[in-house]
Amino acid sequence: MKQYLPSMPFERSVSVKMAREKGAQVRRVFSVELDSGDDLLKVNIPNRSQRIMVEGTIGALKRAEFVEDAVLELVGTNGTLRVDLSRDDFVKHARKEVVQG
């Protein structure tokens, strides 16, 4: 089986920022851990130069937090999604909407 993304183990005690630089671009690393293959709904990899899609479910959200302000971690009943995204970057790039009620 070909592995298209570099293996990046995420540990609960993240001590370094996980963004990888490629030239002038910052590459954000992510990982998904699922409790069962049944939670993986779709993987579409036509070839490495085209858009790749991975779809699944982590189940009901149990916890959402920033680990050491460097990694956004979403823990569900069926798995965990981690994204190399600091709290500061999240706030900086979050869409700001005015909710009228």
C-alpha positions in Angstrom: 0.0 0.0 0.0 1.4 3.4 -1.0 1.6 6.1 1.7 1.0 9.5 0.2 1.3 11.6 3.3 4.3 11.5 5.6 3.7 9.6 8.8 3.4 12.1 11.6 2.7 10.7 15.0 0.9 13.2 17.2 1.5 12.8 20.9 -0.6 14.2 23.7 2.4 16.2 24.9 3.1 18.1 21.7 6.3 20.1 22.4 7.1 21.5 18.9 4.9 23.2 16.3 4.2 20.8 13.6 3.9 23.1 10.6 6.3 22.0 7.8 7.7 24.5 5.4 7.9 23.9 1.7 9.7 26.8 0.1 7.7 29.9 1.2 4.5 27.8 2.0 3.7 26.5 5.4 2.3 23.0 5.2 -0.2 22.1 7.9 0.0 18.5 9.1 -3.1 16.5 10.1 -3.9 13.1 11.4 -7.0 11.1 11.9 -7.3 8.1 14.2 -10.4 6.0 13.9 -11.5 3.3 16.2 -12.7 1.1 13.4 -12.4 0.9 9.6 -16.2 1.1 9.6 -15.8 4.8 10.5 -13.9 5.5 7.3 -16.6 6.4 4.8 -14.6 7.3 1.6 -11.1 7.6 0.3 -10.6 8.9 -3.2 -7.1 9.1 -4.6 -7.2 9.3 -8.4 -3.5 10.0 -8.6 -1.0 12.1 -6.5 -1.4 15.2 -8.7 -5.1 15.5 -8.3 -7.4 16.4 -5.4 -7.6 13.8 -2.7 -10.6 13.3 -0.5 -10.8 11.5 2.8 -14.2 11.3 4.5 -15.2 9.6 7.7 -16.7 10.1 11.1 -15.1 10.7 14.5 -18.6 10.2 16.1 -20.2 12.6 18.6 -17.9 15.3 19.8 -16.6 14.6 23.3 -13.9 17.3 23.5 -12.4 20.1 21.4 -9.2 21.8 22.6 -5.9 23.2 21.6 -3.0 21.1 22.9 -0.2 23.4 24.0 -1.7 26.1 21.8 -0.1 24.3 18.8 -2.5 21.6 17.7 -6.3 21.6 17.4 -7.6 18.3 18.7 -11.2 17.1 18.2 -12.0 14.0 20.1 -15.1 12.1 19.2 -16.7 8.8 20.3 -15.2 7.0 17.3 -11.8 8.7 16.8 -9.7 11.8 17.0 -8.8 14.5 14.4 -5.7 16.6 15.0 -4.6 19.6 12.9 -1.4 21.6 13.2 -3.2 24.8 13.9 -2.3 27.2 16.7 -4.9 29.1 18.7 -3.4 32.3 17.4 -3.7 31.2 13.7 -7.3 30.0 14.3 -8.3 33.4 15.7 -6.5 35.2 13.0 -8.2 33.3 10.2 -11.6 32.5 11.7 -14.5 34.0 9.8 -16.1 36.8 11.8 -19.8 37.0 11.3 -22.3 39.2 13.0 -25.3 37.1 14.2 -28.5 39.0 14.3 -31.3 37.8 16.5 
